[in-house]
Amino acid sequence: MGLRKSPVGVSGSRYRPLDNIYQIEQALNDLAKTIKRLKTPYAKAMMTLLGISYIQLFEDGNKRTGRIMADALLMADNCAPLSYRSVNEKNYKEATLVFYELNSITSFKKIFIEQYEFASQNYSV
């Protein structure tokens, strides 16, 4: 499997992810360096989730992979994982598209915080 080698699109968006393996590898390396510099597990988790989704490392499953990796980072720091059970799917998709197209994290950050509050009240690590 590995990183994708062909272009992909994002349904419902004008955003066009990087289209060659060399750019994708460089973006992944840059993302890893950025995550390493962040101080809190929450910032690392959110950057991971958004970064993997934005780069579109794989032909499919990028948002799922980002959520799994974000949860792994949270749990490694004894924080509750996020389930996204209480989030409105339309709002989640719109916040993700705003990030893709405008590089604004405001809407997504709100969802992330709400989901973390929900998780911390309903799950124990």
Phi and psi in radians as a Rosetta constraint file:
Dihedral C 1 N 2 CA 2 C 2 CIRCULARHARMONIC 1.422 0.35
Dihedral N 2 CA 2 C 2 N 3 CIRCULARHARMONIC -2.926 0.35
Dihedral C 2 N 3 CA 3 C 3 CIRCULARHARMONIC -1.177 0.35
Dihedral N 3 CA 3 C 3 N 4 CIRCULARHARMONIC 2.635 0.35
Dihedral C 3 N 4 CA 4 C 4 CIRCULARHARMONIC -1.201 0.35
Dihedral N 4 CA 4 C 4 N 5 CIRCULARHARMONIC 2.643 0.35
Dihedral C 4 N 5 CA 5 C 5 CIRCULARHARMONIC -2.023 0.35
Dihedral N 5 CA 5 C 5 N 6 CIRCULARHARMONIC -0.022 0.35
Dihedral C 5 N 6 CA 6 C 6 CIRCULARHARMONIC -2.229 0.35
Dihedral N 6 CA 6 C 6 N 7 CIRCULARHARMONIC 2.773 0.35
Dihedral C 6 N 7 CA 7 C 7 CIRCULARHARMONIC -1.123 0.35
Dihedral N 7 CA 7 C 7 N 8 CIRCULARHARMONIC 2.628 0.35
Dihedral C 7 N 8 CA 8 C 8 CIRCULARHARMONIC -2.331 0.35
Dihedral N 8 CA 8 C 8 N 9 CIRCULARHARMONIC 2.825 0.35
Dihedral C 8 N 9 CA 9 C 9 CIRCULARHARMONIC -2.080 0.35
Dihedral N 9 CA 9 C 9 N 10 CIRCULARHARMONIC 2.934 0.35
Dihedral C 9 N 10 CA 10 C 10 CIRCULARHARMONIC -2.021 0.35
Dihedral N 10 CA 10 C 10 N 11 CIRCULARHARMONIC 2.032 0.35
Dihedral C 10 N 11 CA 11 C 11 CIRCULARHARMONIC -0.970 0.35
Dihedral N 11 CA 11 C 11 N 12 CIRCULARHARMONIC 2.323 0.35
Dihedral C 11 N 12 CA 12 C 12 CIRCULARHARMONIC 1.339 0.35
Dihedral N 12 CA 12 C 12 N 13 CIRCULARHARMONIC 0.280 0.35
Dihedral C 12 N 13 CA 13 C 13 CIRCULARHARMONIC -2.395 0.35
Dihedral N 13 CA 13 C 13 N 14 CIRCULARHARMONIC 2.646 0.35
Dihedral C 13 N 14 CA 14 C 14 CIRCULARHARMONIC -1.458 0.35
Dihedral N 14 CA 14 C 14 N 15 CIRCULARHARMONIC -0.213 0.35
Dihedral C 14 N 15 CA 15 C 15 CIRCULARHARMONIC -1.100 0.35
Dihedral N 15 CA 15 C 15 N 16 CIRCULARHARMONIC 2.328 0.35
Dihedral C 15 N 16 CA 16 C 16 CIRCULARHARMONIC -2.098 0.35
Dihedral N 16 CA 16 C 16 N 17 CIRCULARHARMONIC 1.934 0.35
Dihedral C 16 N 17 CA 17 C 17 CIRCULARHARMONIC -1.114 0.35
Dihedral N 17 CA 17 C 17 N 18 CIRCULARHARMONIC 2.873 0.35
Dihedral C 17 N 18 CA 18 C 18 CIRCULARHARMONIC -0.877 0.35
Dihedral N 18 CA 18 C 18 N 19 CIRCULARHARMONIC 2.580 0.35
Dihedral C 18 N 19 CA 19 C 19 CIRCULARHARMONIC -2.080 0.35
Dihedral N 19 CA 19 C 19 N 20 CIRCULARHARMONIC 0.207 0.35
Dihedral C 19 N 20 CA 20 C 20 CIRCULARHARMONIC -2.463 0.35
Dihedral N 20 CA 20 C 20 N 21 CIRCULARHARMONIC 2.715 0.35
Dihedral C 20 N 21 CA 21 C 21 CIRCULARHARMONIC -1.050 0.35
Dihedral N 21 CA 21 C 21 N 22 CIRCULARHARMONIC -0.591 0.35
Dihedral C 21 N 22 CA 22 C 22 CIRCULARHARMONIC -1.207 0.35
Dihedral N 22 CA 22 C 22 N 23 CIRCULARHARMONIC -0.744 0.35
Dihedral C 22 N 23 CA 23 C 23 CIRCULARHARMONIC -1.145 0.35
Dihedral N 23 CA 23 C 23 N 24 CIRCULARHARMONIC -0.694 0.35
Dihedral C 23 N 24 CA 24 C 24 CIRCULARHARMONIC -1.113 0.35
Dihedral N 24 CA 24 C 24 N 25 CIRCULARHARMONIC -0.794 0.35
Dihedral C 24 N 25 CA 25 C 25 CIRCULARHARMONIC -1.071 0.35
Dihedral N 25 CA 25 C 25 N 26 CIRCULARHARMONIC -0.748 0.35
Dihedral C 25 N 26 CA 26 C 26 CIRCULARHARMONIC -1.134 0.35
Dihedral N 26 CA 26 C 26 N 27 CIRCULARHARMONIC -0.745 0.35
Dihedral C 26 N 27 CA 27 C 27 CIRCULARHARMONIC -1.093 0.35
Dihedral N 27 CA 27 C 27 N 28 CIRCULARHARMONIC -0.682 0.35
Dihedral C 27 N 28 CA 28 C 28 CIRCULARHARMONIC -1.140 0.35
Dihedral N 28 CA 28 C 28 N 29 CIRCULARHARMONIC -0.751 0.35
Dihedral C 28 N 29 CA 29 C 29 CIRCULARHARMONIC -1.086 0.35
Dihedral N 29 CA 29 C 29 N 30 CIRCULARHARMONIC -0.739 0.35
Dihedral C 29 N 30 CA 30 C 30 CIRCULARHARMONIC -1.115 0.35
Dihedral N 30 CA 30 C 30 N 31 CIRCULARHARMONIC -0.713 0.35
Dihedral C 30 N 31 CA 31 C 31 CIRCULARHARMONIC -1.082 0.35
Dihedral N 31 CA 31 C 31 N 32 CIRCULARHARMONIC -0.784 0.35
Dihedral C 31 N 32 CA 32 C 32 CIRCULARHARMONIC -1.059 0.35
Dihedral N 32 CA 32 C 32 N 33 CIRCULARHARMONIC -0.728 0.35
Dihedral C 32 N 33 CA 33 C 33 CIRCULARHARMONIC -1.121 0.35
Dihedral N 33 CA 33 C 33 N 34 CIRCULARHARMONIC -0.721 0.35
Dihedral C 33 N 34 CA 34 C 34 CIRCULARHARMONIC -1.113 0.35
Dihedral N 34 CA 34 C 34 N 35 CIRCULARHARMONIC -0.807 0.35
Dihedral C 34 N 35 CA 35 C 35 CIRCULARHARMONIC -1.068 0.35
Dihedral N 35 CA 35 C 35 N 36 CIRCULARHARMONIC -0.722 0.35
Dihedral C 35 N 36 CA 36 C 36 CIRCULARHARMONIC -1.070 0.35
Dihedral N 36 CA 36 C 36 N 37 CIRCULARHARMONIC -0.591 0.35
Dihedral C 36 N 37 CA 37 C 37 CIRCULARHARMONIC -1.344 0.35
Dihedral N 37 CA 37 C 37 N 38 CIRCULARHARMONIC -0.360 0.35
Dihedral C 37 N 38 CA 38 C 38 CIRCULARHARMONIC -1.227 0.35
Dihedral N 38 CA 38 C 38 N 39 CIRCULARHARMONIC 2.596 0.35
Dihedral C 38 N 39 CA 39 C 39 CIRCULARHARMONIC -1.587 0.35
Dihedral N 39 CA 39 C 39 N 40 CIRCULARHARMONIC -0.685 0.35
Dihedral C 39 N 40 CA 40 C 40 CIRCULARHARMONIC -1.793 0.35
Dihedral N 40 CA 40 C 40 N 41 CIRCULARHARMONIC 2.654 0.35
Dihedral C 40 N 41 CA 41 C 41 CIRCULARHARMONIC -1.109 0.35
Dihedral N 41 CA 41 C 41 N 42 CIRCULARHARMONIC -0.485 0.35
Dihedral C 41 N 42 CA 42 C 42 CIRCULARHARMONIC -1.207 0.35
Dihedral N 42 CA 42 C 42 N 43 CIRCULARHARMONIC -0.788 0.35
Dihedral C 42 N 43 CA 43 C 43 CIRCULARHARMONIC -1.121 0.35
Dihedral N 43 CA 43 C 43 N 44 CIRCULARHARMONIC -0.734 0.35
Dihedral C 43 N 44 CA 44 C 44 CIRCULARHARMONIC -1.087 0.35
Dihedral N 44 CA 44 C 44 N 45 CIRCULARHARMONIC -0.759 0.35
Dihedral C 44 N 45 CA 45 C 45 CIRCULARHARMONIC -1.128 0.35
Dihedral N 45 CA 45 C 45 N 46 CIRCULARHARMONIC -0.811 0.35
Dihedral C 45 N 46 CA 46 C 46 CIRCULARHARMONIC -1.149 0.35
Dihedral N 46 CA 46 C 46 N 47 CIRCULARHARMONIC -0.724 0.35
Dihedral C 46 N 47 CA 47 C 47 CIRCULARHARMONIC -1.106 0.35
Dihedral N 47 CA 47 C 47 N 48 CIRCULARHARMONIC -0.703 0.35
Dihedral C 47 N 48 CA 48 C 48 CIRCULARHARMONIC -1.091 0.35
Dihedral N 48 CA 48 C 48 N 49 CIRCULARHARMONIC -0.866 0.35
Dihedral C 48 N 49 CA 49 C 49 CIRCULARHARMONIC -1.027 0.35
Dihedral N 49 CA 49 C 49 N 50 CIRCULARHARMONIC -0.881 0.35
Dihedral C 49 N 50 CA 50 C 50 CIRCULARHARMONIC -1.218 0.35
Dihedral N 50 CA 50 C 50 N 51 CIRCULARHARMONIC -0.698 0.35
Dihedral C 50 N 51 CA 51 C 51 CIRCULARHARMONIC -1.117 0.35
Dihedral N 51 CA 51 C 51 N 52 CIRCULARHARMONIC -0.814 0.35
Dihedral C 51 N 52 CA 52 C 52 CIRCULARHARMONIC -1.122 0.35
Dihedral N 52 CA 52 C 52 N 53 CIRCULARHARMONIC -0.742 0.35
Dihedral C 52 N 53 CA 53 C 53 CIRCULARHARMONIC -1.102 0.35
Dihedral N 53 CA 53 C 53 N 54 CIRCULARHARMONIC -0.704 0.35
Dihedral C 53 N 54 CA 54 C 54 CIRCULARHARMONIC -1.228 0.35
Dihedral N 54 CA 54 C 54 N 55 CIRCULARHARMONIC -0.784 0.35
Dihedral C 54 N 55 CA 55 C 55 CIRCULARHARMONIC -1.194 0.35
Dihedral N 55 CA 55 C 55 N 56 CIRCULARHARMONIC -0.528 0.35
Dihedral C 55 N 56 CA 56 C 56 CIRCULARHARMONIC 1.034 0.35
Dihedral N 56 CA 56 C 56 N 57 CIRCULARHARMONIC 1.084 0.35
Dihedral C 56 N 57 CA 57 C 57 CIRCULARHARMONIC -1.052 0.35
Dihedral N 57 CA 57 C 57 N 58 CIRCULARHARMONIC -0.565 0.35
Dihedral C 57 N 58 CA 58 C 58 CIRCULARHARMONIC -2.101 0.35
Dihedral N 58 CA 58 C 58 N 59 CIRCULARHARMONIC 2.881 0.35
Dihedral C 58 N 59 CA 59 C 59 CIRCULARHARMONIC -1.187 0.35
Dihedral N 59 CA 59 C 59 N 60 CIRCULARHARMONIC -0.476 0.35
Dihedral C 59 N 60 CA 60 C 60 CIRCULARHARMONIC -2.663 0.35
Dihedral N 60 CA 60 C 60 N 61 CIRCULARHARMONIC 2.740 0.35
Dihedral C 60 N 61 CA 61 C 61 CIRCULARHARMONIC 1.469 0.35
Dihedral N 61 CA 61 C 61 N 62 CIRCULARHARMONIC 0.300 0.35
Dihedral C 61 N 62 CA 62 C 62 CIRCULARHARMONIC -1.169 0.35
Dihedral N 62 CA 62 C 62 N 63 CIRCULARHARMONIC -0.769 0.35
Dihedral C 62 N 63 CA 63 C 63 CIRCULARHARMONIC -1.165 0.35
Dihedral N 63 CA 63 C 63 N 64 CIRCULARHARMONIC -0.709 0.35
Dihedral C 63 N 64 CA 64 C 64 CIRCULARHARMONIC -1.083 0.35
Dihedral N 64 CA 64 C 64 N 65 CIRCULARHARMONIC -0.774 0.35
Dihedral C 64 N 65 CA 65 C 65 CIRCULARHARMONIC -1.094 0.35
Dihedral N 65 CA 65 C 65 N 66 CIRCULARHARMONIC -0.740 0.35
Dihedral C 65 N 66 CA 66 C 66 CIRCULARHARMONIC -1.057 0.35
Dihedral N 66 CA 66 C 66 N 67 CIRCULARHARMONIC -0.743 0.35
Dihedral C 66 N 67 CA 67 C 67 CIRCULARHARMONIC -1.151 0.35
Dihedral N 67 CA 67 C 67 N 68 CIRCULARHARMONIC -0.713 0.35
Dihedral C 67 N 68 CA 68 C 68 CIRCULARHARMONIC -1.118 0.35
Dihedral N 68 CA 68 C 68 N 69 CIRCULARHARMONIC -0.787 0.35
Dihedral C 68 N 69 CA 69 C 69 CIRCULARHARMONIC -1.135 0.35
Dihedral N 69 CA 69 C 69 N 70 CIRCULARHARMONIC -0.699 0.35
Dihedral C 69 N 70 CA 70 C 70 CIRCULARHARMONIC -1.088 0.35
Dihedral N 70 CA 70 C 70 N 71 CIRCULARHARMONIC -0.770 0.35
Dihedral C 70 N 71 CA 71 C 71 CIRCULARHARMONIC -1.106 0.35
Dihedral N 71 CA 71 C 71 N 72 CIRCULARHARMONIC -0.684 0.35
Dihedral C 71 N 72 CA 72 C 72 CIRCULARHARMONIC -1.066 0.35
Dihedral N 72 CA 72 C 72 N 73 CIRCULARHARMONIC -0.734 0.35
Dihedral C 72 N 73 CA 73 C 73 CIRCULARHARMONIC -1.139 0.35
Dihedral N 73 CA 73 C 73 N 74 CIRCULARHARMONIC -0.731 0.35
Dihedral C 73 N 74 CA 74 C 74 CIRCULARHARMONIC -1.094 0.35
Dihedral N 74 CA 74 C 74 N 75 CIRCULARHARMONIC -0.842 0.35
Dihedral C 74 N 75 CA 75 C 75 CIRCULARHARMONIC -1.166 0.35
Dihedral N 75 CA 75 C 75 N 76 CIRCULARHARMONIC -0.565 0.35
Dihedral C 75 N 76 CA 76 C 76 CIRCULARHARMONIC -1.128 0.35
Dihedral N 76 CA 76 C 76 N 77 CIRCULARHARMONIC -0.368 0.35
Dihedral C 76 N 77 CA 77 C 77 CIRCULARHARMONIC -1.881 0.35
Dihedral N 77 CA 77 C 77 N 78 CIRCULARHARMONIC 0.393 0.35
Dihedral C 77 N 78 CA 78 C 78 CIRCULARHARMONIC 1.035 0.35
Dihedral N 78 CA 78 C 78 N 79 CIRCULARHARMONIC 0.594 0.35
Dihedral C 78 N 79 CA 79 C 79 CIRCULARHARMONIC -1.859 0.35
Dihedral N 79 CA 79 C 79 N 80 CIRCULARHARMONIC 2.693 0.35
Dihedral C 79 N 80 CA 80 C 80 CIRCULARHARMONIC -1.172 0.35
Dihedral N 80 CA 80 C 80 N 81 CIRCULARHARMONIC 2.476 0.35
Dihedral C 80 N 81 CA 81 C 81 CIRCULARHARMONIC -1.325 0.35
Dihedral N 81 CA 81 C 81 N 82 CIRCULARHARMONIC 2.766 0.35
Dihedral C 81 N 82 CA 82 C 82 CIRCULARHARMONIC -1.649 0.35
Dihedral N 82 CA 82 C 82 N 83 CIRCULARHARMONIC 2.407 0.35
Dihedral C 82 N 83 CA 83 C 83 CIRCULARHARMONIC -1.858 0.35
Dihedral N 83 CA 83 C 83 N 84 CIRCULARHARMONIC -0.427 0.35
Dihedral C 83 N 84 CA 84 C 84 CIRCULARHARMONIC 1.078 0.35
Dihedral N 84 CA 84 C 84 N 85 CIRCULARHARMONIC 0.342 0.35
Dihedral C 84 N 85 CA 85 C 85 CIRCULARHARMONIC -1.203 0.35
Dihedral N 85 CA 85 C 85 N 86 CIRCULARHARMONIC -0.548 0.35
Dihedral C 85 N 86 CA 86 C 86 CIRCULARHARMONIC -1.744 0.35
Dihedral N 86 CA 86 C 86 N 87 CIRCULARHARMONIC 0.174 0.35
Dihedral C 86 N 87 CA 87 C 87 CIRCULARHARMONIC -1.655 0.35
Dihedral N 87 CA 87 C 87 N 88 CIRCULARHARMONIC 2.495 0.35
Dihedral C 87 N 88 CA 88 C 88 CIRCULARHARMONIC -1.288 0.35
Dihedral N 88 CA 88 C 88 N 89 CIRCULARHARMONIC 2.163 0.35
Dihedral C 88 N 89 CA 89 C 89 CIRCULARHARMONIC -1.037 0.35
Dihedral N 89 CA 89 C 89 N 90 CIRCULARHARMONIC -0.687 0.35
Dihedral C 89 N 90 CA 90 C 90 CIRCULARHARMONIC -1.101 0.35
Dihedral N 90 CA 90 C 90 N 91 CIRCULARHARMONIC -0.771 0.35
Dihedral C 90 N 91 CA 91 C 91 CIRCULARHARMONIC -1.100 0.35
Dihedral N 91 CA 91 C 91 N 92 CIRCULARHARMONIC -0.704 0.35
Dihedral C 91 N 92 CA 92 C 92 CIRCULARHARMONIC -1.081 0.35
Dihedral N 92 CA 92 C 92 N 93 CIRCULARHARMONIC -0.829 0.35
Dihedral C 92 N 93 CA 93 C 93 CIRCULARHARMONIC -1.109 0.35
Dihedral N 93 CA 93 C 93 N 94 CIRCULARHARMONIC -0.757 0.35
Dihedral C 93 N 94 CA 94 C 94 CIRCULARHARMONIC -1.107 0.35
Dihedral N 94 CA 94 C 94 N 95 CIRCULARHARMONIC -0.748 0.35
Dihedral C 94 N 95 CA 95 C 95 CIRCULARHARMONIC -1.111 0.35
Dihedral N 95 CA 95 C 95 N 96 CIRCULARHARMONIC -0.659 0.35
Dihedral C 95 N 96 CA 96 C 96 CIRCULARHARMONIC -1.161 0.35
Dihedral N 96 CA 96 C 96 N 97 CIRCULARHARMONIC -0.762 0.35
Dihedral C 96 N 97 CA 97 C 97 CIRCULARHARMONIC -1.140 0.35
Dihedral N 97 CA 97 C 97 N 98 CIRCULARHARMONIC -0.647 0.35
Dihedral C 97 N 98 CA 98 C 98 CIRCULARHARMONIC -1.066 0.35
Dihedral N 98 CA 98 C 98 N 99 CIRCULARHARMONIC -0.716 0.35
Dihedral C 98 N 99 CA 99 C 99 CIRCULARHARMONIC -1.131 0.35
Dihedral N 99 CA 99 C 99 N 100 CIRCULARHARMONIC -0.828 0.35
Dihedral C 99 N 100 CA 100 C 100 CIRCULARHARMONIC -1.007 0.35
Dihedral N 100 CA 100 C 100 N 101 CIRCULARHARMONIC -0.831 0.35
Dihedral C 100 N 101 CA 101 C 101 CIRCULARHARMONIC -1.529 0.35
Dihedral N 101 CA 101 C 101 N 102 CIRCULARHARMONIC -0.552 0.35
Dihedral C 101 N 102 CA 102 C 102 CIRCULARHARMONIC -2.039 0.35
Dihedral N 102 CA 102 C 102 N 103 CIRCULARHARMONIC -0.094 0.35
Dihedral C 102 N 103 CA 103 C 103 CIRCULARHARMONIC 0.959 0.35
Dihedral N 103 CA 103 C 103 N 104 CIRCULARHARMONIC 0.611 0.35
Dihedral C 103 N 104 CA 104 C 104 CIRCULARHARMONIC -1.831 0.35
Dihedral N 104 CA 104 C 104 N 105 CIRCULARHARMONIC 2.202 0.35
Dihedral C 104 N 105 CA 105 C 105 CIRCULARHARMONIC -1.645 0.35
Dihedral N 105 CA 105 C 105 N 106 CIRCULARHARMONIC -0.033 0.35
Dihedral C 105 N 106 CA 106 C 106 CIRCULARHARMONIC -0.927 0.35
Dihedral N 106 CA 106 C 106 N 107 CIRCULARHARMONIC -0.944 0.35
Dihedral C 106 N 107 CA 107 C 107 CIRCULARHARMONIC -1.123 0.35
Dihedral N 107 CA 107 C 107 N 108 CIRCULARHARMONIC -0.744 0.35
Dihedral C 107 N 108 CA 108 C 108 CIRCULARHARMONIC -1.202 0.35
Dihedral N 108 CA 108 C 108 N 109 CIRCULARHARMONIC -0.670 0.35
Dihedral C 108 N 109 CA 109 C 109 CIRCULARHARMONIC -1.056 0.35
Dihedral N 109 CA 109 C 109 N 110 CIRCULARHARMONIC -0.700 0.35
Dihedral C 109 N 110 CA 110 C 110 CIRCULARHARMONIC -1.045 0.35
Dihedral N 110 CA 110 C 110 N 111 CIRCULARHARMONIC -0.819 0.35
Dihedral C 110 N 111 CA 111 C 111 CIRCULARHARMONIC -1.092 0.35
Dihedral N 111 CA 111 C 111 N 112 CIRCULARHARMONIC -0.769 0.35
Dihedral C 111 N 112 CA 112 C 112 CIRCULARHARMONIC -1.027 0.35
Dihedral N 112 CA 112 C 112 N 113 CIRCULARHARMONIC -0.826 0.35
Dihedral C 112 N 113 CA 113 C 113 CIRCULARHARMONIC -1.112 0.35
Dihedral N 113 CA 113 C 113 N 114 CIRCULARHARMONIC -0.790 0.35
Dihedral C 113 N 114 CA 114 C 114 CIRCULARHARMONIC -1.051 0.35
Dihedral N 114 CA 114 C 114 N 115 CIRCULARHARMONIC -0.730 0.35
Dihedral C 114 N 115 CA 115 C 115 CIRCULARHARMONIC -1.218 0.35
Dihedral N 115 CA 115 C 115 N 116 CIRCULARHARMONIC -0.604 0.35
Dihedral C 115 N 116 CA 116 C 116 CIRCULARHARMONIC -1.182 0.35
Dihedral N 116 CA 116 C 116 N 117 CIRCULARHARMONIC -0.735 0.35
Dihedral C 116 N 117 CA 117 C 117 CIRCULARHARMONIC -1.054 0.35
Dihedral N 117 CA 117 C 117 N 118 CIRCULARHARMONIC -0.756 0.35
Dihedral C 117 N 118 CA 118 C 118 CIRCULARHARMONIC -1.059 0.35
Dihedral N 118 CA 118 C 118 N 119 CIRCULARHARMONIC -0.830 0.35
Dihedral C 118 N 119 CA 119 C 119 CIRCULARHARMONIC -1.107 0.35
Dihedral N 119 CA 119 C 119 N 120 CIRCULARHARMONIC -0.749 0.35
Dihedral C 119 N 120 CA 120 C 120 CIRCULARHARMONIC -1.186 0.35
Dihedral N 120 CA 120 C 120 N 121 CIRCULARHARMONIC -0.444 0.35
Dihedral C 120 N 121 CA 121 C 121 CIRCULARHARMONIC -1.473 0.35
Dihedral N 121 CA 121 C 121 N 122 CIRCULARHARMONIC -0.409 0.35
Dihedral C 121 N 122 CA 122 C 122 CIRCULARHARMONIC -1.974 0.35
Dihedral N 122 CA 122 C 122 N 123 CIRCULARHARMONIC -0.239 0.35
Dihedral C 122 N 123 CA 123 C 123 CIRCULARHARMONIC -2.238 0.35
Dihedral N 123 CA 123 C 123 N 124 CIRCULARHARMONIC 2.642 0.35
Dihedral C 123 N 124 CA 124 C 124 CIRCULARHARMONIC -2.099 0.35
Dihedral N 124 CA 124 C 124 N 125 CIRCULARHARMONIC 2.592 0.35
